[in-house]
Amino acid sequence: MAEDYNNPQAAGAADETQQPQGPQFALQRIYLKDSSFESPRSPAIFQGQWAPKINFDIKTRSNKVQDDLYEVVLILTAEALLEEQSAFLVEVHQAGVFACKDFEDEQLEQLLATVCPNILFPYAREVIDSLAIKGSFPALMLAPINFESLYQQQKQAGAQQATGNGNGAITQGTEASTPEAE
């Protein structure tokens, strides 16, 4: 379809169709807010067989920074246990600022609890991997996480308990293993 640049009405109609309609979502910034690595039994830990039990915990929190801007923080904690003693503990707070405009409250809560952590997770996973490797341990290679499923589980549990934490946070404890442990 050819555009008629000589007709002001046609040009105005084209401008109106290009304006975004409805809710708007945009990533503004991703950053590492905090990270820590502890290896309390080094160097003795490197002398034995490496077959750890990995405890893994996921949390999210969000807060409004200013109009239509929200900070979401994904907190991942992984602890490797050998013979019930900590081989290493790594915690990462991966954060992002997201612009969320014209969403209903329920939609906004779900967006901040599912879509935003999905965006942040690959960055946090890379930091955990890097810290474990720098500590002279094998990479953890964390599997992808279904934040939508975790959110639905939390909503169901919240409805059953009739209590909430008020910020749409997801808290999930899981166990994982490294390929070397299998």
N, C-alpha and C positions, 0 to 999 in steps of 0.2 A: 504494500500500500504506500503510495507516494504522499509525502507531507506537503501541505499547502502553506508555505511560509509567508505568502502575501496576504493571507486571510487571518486577521487577528483573532477571530472567534475559533478557528481551527487550531491555532497555536495555543490559545488558552485551554481548550479542551485537552490537548496533548499534555500540558503541564499538570492538569488535574488528575489524569490517569496515572501519572508517574509518582504522585505523592503517596507515601505509604498509608494504608488504611488498617485500623485495628491495632492489636497489641504489637509492641516492638521489643526485640531482644537483641542485645549486642554485647560482645566481650570487649571490655575496656583495657584490662591489664591482667597478666598472670605473674605471680611472684612467689618466691619461697619466703614464708613468714618466719619459720623456725625449723631447726633440725637438730637432732642430737644422736650420738652414737656412743655406746658404752660397751666395753669388752672387759668385764671385771676379772676374768680368769686368764688373761693373756700373760705370758706366752705359753703357760702350761696347757691351755686348751688345744693347742696345735699338735700336741704329742699323741693324742688318742685318735680313735676311729671317728670320723665325722658322720654321724647318723642322728641329727637333731630332731626334736619335736619342735615345731614352729607354732607359736600362738600369735594370732593376728587379730587386731582390733581396728574397727573403722568407726569414725565419728565425723559428723559435719555440724557446722554451725553457720548461721548467717545473721547479718545485721545490716540495717539501713545506714548508709554512709551520708547520703543527702537525697533530695528529691530524685526518685527513679534510679538511684545508684545503690547497689547492694554488694557488700563484701561477703563472699562465701569462703569458708576455710574447711578443707578436707584434712582430717587428722588420721594418719595411718601409723599404727604401732605394731612392730614385729619383734618377737622375742624368740631366740633360738635357745632351747634347753637341751643340755646333755646331762644325762643321769640326774635329772631334776634340778640342775644348777644352771644358771644363766651363762651361756656362751657369749651372746651379745644381745643388746637391746637397741633398736633403732626407732626413732619417732620423727615423723615429718609432718609439718603444718604447711600444706600447699594452699595458697590463697589466690583469689581472683576478684576483680571488681567487674560487675555486670550491670548494664543498663537494662532495666525492665520497666516498660511504660505501658500503661493502659491494660494491665492484667487484673482480673478479678482476684480477690484475696486467696481463694482456694487454688486457683491456677498459679498464682505467684508462689505460694508455699510449695507446691509440687515442682515448679520450675527450679526453685532454689535448692530443693532437696534431691533432685534427680538429674536434670540436664547439666546444671553447673558442676556438680561433683564428677559427672561423666567427662566433662571437658578437662577438669583438673587431674583426674586419676593418672593418666599416662605420665604427667610431669612428676607426680609424687612417686609413682612406681620407679621411675628412672633414678630419682634421688635415693630411694631406699636401696636399689641395686648398687648404685655407685658407692654409697657409704659401706655396705657390706663388703664389697670388693676391696675398697681402700683399707678395710679392717683385716684384710687377708682371708676373708671367708668366701665361699662360693656365692654367686648371684642368687637371689631369691626367686626371680622370674615369677612375680605375682600374676595370677590369672585375672582376666577382666572381671569386673564386678557389675552385677545387674542392680543398679541403684533404684530403678523403678520397682523391682520386686521387694527390695529392702524397705522402701518407702511404704508400699502396700502392707507389708507385714507389720510395720510400726503403726500404721493407721488402724489396722485390725486389733492389734494388742492395745492400743490407746483407747479404742472404743470399748473393748472388753473391761479395761481397768477404769475407764471414765476419768483418766488423768492424762495430762499432757505436759510437755516441757516448754511449750510456748514458742519455740523458735524453729520448728520443723526439722530438728536434728535427727539424724539417723545414727543409731548406735548398734553395732553388730560385732560380736566376737566370733571368730572362726578359727579353725585350725587348718594349717596348710603344711605342705612339706616341700623340700627341695628335691630335685631329681636325684641327688646323691643319697637321699634318705630312703628311696624306694628300692 
